[in-house]
Amino acid sequence: MMNIVLLQWIAPIAIGLCIGSFLNVCIYRIPLSRSVVFPASRCAPCGRKLSWFQNIPVLSWAMLKGRCSCGLTRLSFRYPLVEILTALLITAVWQLYSPPLSLLYILVICGLLVATFVDIDLYIIPDLISLGGIVIGLIASASLPSLHGQASWTGGLWYGFIGTLVGGGTLLSVALLGTIVFRKEAMGMGDVKLLAAIGAFLGWQSIFFIIAVSSLTGAVFGIVQMLGRQVRWGMPIPFGPFISLGALIYILGARQSVDEYFESIRPLFEAIQHYLF
C-alpha cells in the first residue's frame, strides 16, 4: 500500500517541486540568453553561490521568509508558486496518463509554464520554447504515433504536421485580421508559434477548443482589469498565459470529450472527402 502511495503521489509531487525549481531558473535565464545549467544558482544582489539548503523548493523560500540569502532583496512569491503549480500539474498528469504519454505531457506542461511566466514579465515567448516545441512535437509525433491515435510513424508525423499548420495558421489569420481592423499589431508572433507548437503535440482537434477557452478567459480577464482600472483600452495584455491555460484544460480534462466529438462527426468528413475527391 505504501509503495502505491509513494509511486502515485509522493514521488510525482517531490519530482514536480524539483522540476518547478528548475523552471524558475529557465524563466529567469532563457530571456537573457544564459545557460540554464551553468553557473549554479546564486544570490542576485551579492552573487554568492547558494547552499543546498537554500535551494530546497518552497521550504527554502519559507525559511528565508521570502528574502534572498543575504537579506537585501525580497524574493517574489512567484518562486514557490511556480514550484507548487508544477508539482500539482505533474501529479495530475501522472494520475491521468501512463508512460510514455504522461512523460510527454509533462514536457508540454513545463514548456507552457515557462512561456506563461516569461510572457507575463516581458510580453514575449522565447523561440527556444515555441520553435523548439514545434521541432520536438513533430519528433514526438513520429516516435509516438499513438499520441495522435495513429499506428505508423508516418501517420503520427502527418497528424503532428497538420496540428502545427492548423495551430499556427488559425492564430496567424486572427492576428492579420486584427492588424487590418485595428491598424496596429493585434497579436504577437510568439503566440502564433506557441499555438503551432501545441498543435504539434496535441493535434489539430485541440486547437479550436484551446482558441475558444483562451479567447473567453482572455476577454473576461481584460474586462475585469478595465473595470478595476488596472489597464486601459488599447493596452497590451499577454495572450500566451490564456493559450497555455486552454492547453492545460485540454490535457487535464477535455481531451477525451473533444476526441469523442470529432470521432462522432468523422462520417461527415469522410462523406465530404468522398464527394470532393
N, C-alpha and C positions, 0 to 999 in steps of 0.2 A: 504493500500500500504506500509506504514511504517513498519507494522508488518511483511509483507512478506520479505522486505529487511533485517529487523533485524534477522529473522529466517534463511534466506538463506545465508547471507553474514556476517553481523556484529557479530552475535553470534559465528559462527564457527571460524572466524578469531580470535576473542578475546579468545575463549577457546583453539584454536590451539597455540596461543602465550604462554598461561599459561602452557599448556602441554609441549611445547618446552622448557620452563624454567625448568620443572621437568626432562625432558630428559637430559638436561645438567648436572644435579645432578647425574643421573644414569650413564652417560658416564664417569664421574669422579670417582664415588664411587664403582660401581659394580666390576671393575677390582681389586680394593683394598679390596674387600670382606667387605665393610662397609654398614651399613644400609642407605637406600635412604630416610628414613623418619626422623631419629634422628641421630645426633643433627640438629638443624636448620642451614641454610646456614650461613657461616662465612667467613670473610676475610682470605684468605690463608696465607699471610705473618704474620699478627699480631694476628689472631684468634678471632678478635672481631665479635660479632654477628651482622649480617646485619639488618638494619632497614627495615620496609616495603617498604619505598620509594626507597630503594636501590635494591629491588627485582622486580621492575616493568619490565616485558620483553621489551627488545630493548631500551626503554626510559631511564632506569637506566644506561645502558652501554653508551648511548649517553651523558647523563647529566654528568656522571663521566669522560667523554672524554676518554673512553677506559682504565681507570685505576681503581685499587681496591679502596675501601673506604678510606684507609689510604694514598693512593697516592704512595705507594712504588713499586708497580708492575703493569706493563701494562697487561691488560686483552686481551686475544685473540679475534679476530673478530669472531671466531667460535661461541661464545655465542649468539650473535644476529643472526648469520647465521642459527644455529640450530632452534632457535625460529621462524624465518621467514619461513624457509623451512617447519617446522611442520605446521604452520598456513596455508600456501598455499596448502600443500598436503591434510590436513584435510578438508579444504574448497572445494577442488576439489572432494574428495570422497563424501562429503555431497551433492554436486550437482548431482553426477552421480548415487548414490545408495540411497535406502530408508532403514530405520532401519528395522530389526536389522543388515542387511548385511553391511550397512555403518559403524556401530559401530565396527563390527568385523574387517573390513578392516582398520579402524583407529588403532586398536590394532596391526595389522600386520605392518602398517607403522611405528608405534612407535618402535617396535622391530627391524625393518630394519634400522632405523636411529641410534639407539644405537649400533647395530652391526657394521654399517658402520664406525662410528667415533672412536669406540674402536679399530677396525681393522686398521684404518689409523694410529692411535697412537702407538699401541702395537703389531700389527701383530697377534692378537688373536681375537677370537669371543667367548665371555663368554658362558659357558654351560647353565647359567641361561636363556640366550636368545635362544640358539639353542635347547637344550634338553627340556627346559621349553616350547619352542614354539611347539615342537612335541606333548607334552602331551596336551597342551591347544588346539592345532589344531585338535587332534583326538576327544577331548571332544566337541569342537565346531562342528565338522563334524557330530557327533551323535546327538547333541542337535539341530542343524540347518541343516537338510539334504538337504534343498533347496540350500545350499552353493555349492553342487555338482550336483544339478538338480535331487535329489532323493526325494522320498516321505516318506520313513521309516527311522528310526534311524539306523537300521542295514545297509541299503543301503548307508547312509551317512558315517557311520563309515568305511564301506568297501572301499569306494572311497578315504576317507582320508588315510586309511592304505596303499592302493595301491600308492597314491601320495607320501607318505613317503618313501616307498620302491623304487619307480622309481627315486625320487629326490636324495636320499642318495646313492642308488645303481649305478646310472649312473655316478655321480661325483666320487664315490669311484673307479669305474672301470678306469676312466680317470686318477685319482691320482696314482693308482697302475701301470698303463701303463707308465705314465710319470716317475715314480720312476725307472722302469726297463730300460727305454730308456736312461734317463739322469744319472742313478746310484746315485741319491740323491732324497730326498723328493721333489716332484714337486708341491704338494698342501697340505695344512694343513687340518687336520680332522675337524677343525672348519667350513671350507667351506662346507664340506660334510654334516655335521649335520645341517648347516643353510639351505641348499637346501632341506634337508629332512623335516625340519620344514615348509618351504614354500610349499612343496608338500602336506603336511597335510592340509594346509589351502586352497590352490588354485587348488589342484588336479593334476593328472599326465599329463593332457593335457597342463598345463602351463610349464612343466619342459623343454621341447625341445625348446620352444620359449625363455625361460629365459637363457638357456645354450648358444643358438645362439647369443643373444644380449650381454650377459656378455663376451663371448669369443671375439666377434668382437670389442666391446668397450675397453676391456682389452688389446687386441693386438694393437689397434690404440694408446691407451694411452702409452703403453710400447715403441712403435716405436717413438712416438713424444718425449718421455722422453730421449730415447737414442740419437736421433738426436740433442736434446738440451743439451746432456751430463749431464743430471740430474741423470741418472742411467747408469750402465754398464751391459753388457750381463752377466746373471747369478745372478744378484742382485734380491732379493725377492721384489715382488710387491703385496700388499694386494689385494686379489681377491674378498673378501666379498663385497666391495662397488659396484663392477660391477654386482655381483649376485643380490644385492639389487636394483640396477638400472633396471635390467631386470624385476624383480618382480613388481616394481613400474610402469613401462611402461605397463606391462600386466594388472595390476589393473586399471590403468587410461585410457587405450585406446585400448589395443589389445585383451582383454578377449573375447569380442563378436565375433571378426573375427576368433580367434583361435577356439572357441567353434563351430562356424558355419562350419569351415573347417572339424573338426573331425566329426561333425554330417553328413556332406556330404559323408564321406567315411565310415560311420557306416555299410552300406550294405556289404562292403568288409570284415570288421572284422567279421560280422555275417556269411558270406559265409565260411570264413576260419575256424571259430569255428564249423560250421555245418559239414564241411568236415573232421575236425580232431576228433570231438567227436560224 
